[in-house]
């Protein structure tokens, strides 16, 4: 079990029952208060390249920001954005990853057409900034209730928004895996970024569609109620639920528990104050 300071992270990925390789890539970094999940696409090994590149590039950018040497932070000094600096850093880092993945897809024949979904979370000061592209999700489990934090960038979600599909119809649609945004498939992609308050006791779940396509939200919620006291058991159980339901895709989960609220006591200073000083 990974445990330090005021957050607890547990991450798990599985190839599933059908695929012969895993195109998901995940990481969590306690010293940064950062977690990211990417679900690659593109066939052969290209999806793995896109998801791995994206995760490593985001971690590199957040590491530079925490060191106080981020070029992105310097670029944002005069930004008129209403977003906090942490959310702006996260968005810009994802945009830079898009540039890099797209460049490789255009210059390396074996990587042509590759791309990836991504969901990334950066925790600080009783807040979390969440950036996402595609249909990899974040959920929040608070006071016994599960809530989806992100909204899928997908064809069926657009139909739901227009009132043409119910969520139940979307789950069985043959178009449910068609995403309307992906990282690395075009020179520009719109990154959705939001900041949320966090509370002690919250558990956040990031997952690829290999989980949420096969396990309904109510079963995820019940799993959290029953096993939420042990994130390792919970992560293993969620992966197993997807596998026994067919495991038709790679399955990845990243769980984060908020252990204590942030306190200004203790001399935490500066714009990059976070959970881990």
Secondary structure, 3 states (H helix, E strand, C coil): CEEECCEEEEEEEECCCCCCCCCEEEEEECCCCEEEEEEEECCCCHHHHHHHHHHHHHHHHHHHHHHCCCHHHHHCCCCCCCCCHHHHHHHHHHHHHHHHHHHHHHHCHHHCCCEEEEEEEEEECCEEEEEEECCCEEEEEECCEEEECCCCCEHHHHHHHCCCCCHHHHHHCCCCCCECCCECCCCCCCCEEEEEECCCCCEEEEECHHHHCCCCHHHHHHHHHHHCCCHHHHHHHHHHHHHHCCCCCCEEEEEEEECCCCCCCCCCCCCCCCCCC
